[in-house]
Structures are given as structure tokens and as C-alpha cells.
């Protein structure tokens, strides 16, 4: 699954257009490397998003098979690393 689709599917960001803009702006990193929108992710990848107030780190636990998942199941797909 593409990084922009994954970010919106697991409710890290609200909309896919926002996720695409973030990737194009260069604030999304996969395993320490700057991500491109077409980059596919795999289970175990570390995602870093650099916000203005600081960076947030996530680990990919699962790849969703549907377009979106319920917010209550977010913990099954992504883990926030502190």
C-alpha cells in the first residue's frame, strides 16, 4: 500500500489529499529516508512525520485491506513510538 493511502486509511491524517501534500512537502520519512507518494510500505516500517511542533514516529503493524478502518481499531494497524 502506498504511504499516502496508508496514512489516511489508518487515521493518522484525516484525508488522503493532506497525506499527499505532506509527502510532497518532504515532511514524511520511511525508515529515515524521505518518502515519495508512490513508495510502498511494509509491516515493520518506521514512519516519521515532522510537524511544526515536533516529530511523531509510528510503526506499521498491519496493512489494511479496506479503504479505511474504524478509529477504534487504529491500534491494531499503527503504533505510536515515543
N, C-alpha and C positions, 0 to 999 in steps of 0.2 A: 504494500500500500504506500502511496506517495505521502511524503511528510505533511503537505498541506491538508490532504484529506484526513490523515490520522489526527492531526491537531484539532480539527473541528469534530471528527467522529467521536473522540473520547472526551469532548467537552473541556479541552484546555483553553480554547478560544471559542467565541460564540459563533462566528461564521467563517466559512471557507475563504471568502474574499479577504477577510482580515488575516487569516493564516498565510495566504498567498502574498499579501503585501508585506507581512513580517519577514517571510523568506526572501523576497526580492530586496528588502531593505538591508539584509545581511545581519539580522539580529538572532537568527536561529542557527544553532550548531548541532551537528550529529557526531558524537564521539570526538568532540574537539575540533572538527572541521566545519567550515562554513557550508551550510546546506543550500542546495538548489531545489526548486519546487518539484522537479522530476525525480529527485532522489528517493529511492525506496528504503523503507525502514525494516528492521528485523527485530525479533524478540531479543531483548538484552541490550539494545542500543541505548546510549545515554543522550538525551536531548537537553540542550541548554538554550534558554530564551533570555536575552539581555534586555530587560525593561529599563526605563529611566531611573527607577528607584532601586535597581539591583537585579541580579540574575536569578532565575529559577531553574532548577535542574530536575529532570524527570527520567525515569527508566521505563522502557517499553516492556510490559509484562505479557500482553497478548495483542494480536491484530484482530480488530473487529471484522466480522463478516457482513455486517449491515452498514447502511449509510450513517446511522447514528446509534448510540447506545443510551439507555436511561441513565440519568445522572446518579442514581443510586448504585449503579454497577461500575462507576468510574474506577473504583479502587481495584477492580479485577483486571483492568487494562493498563493502568498507569500508576506509577508510584513516584511521589514527590520526594526527592532526595534533599535533605537539608544540609 
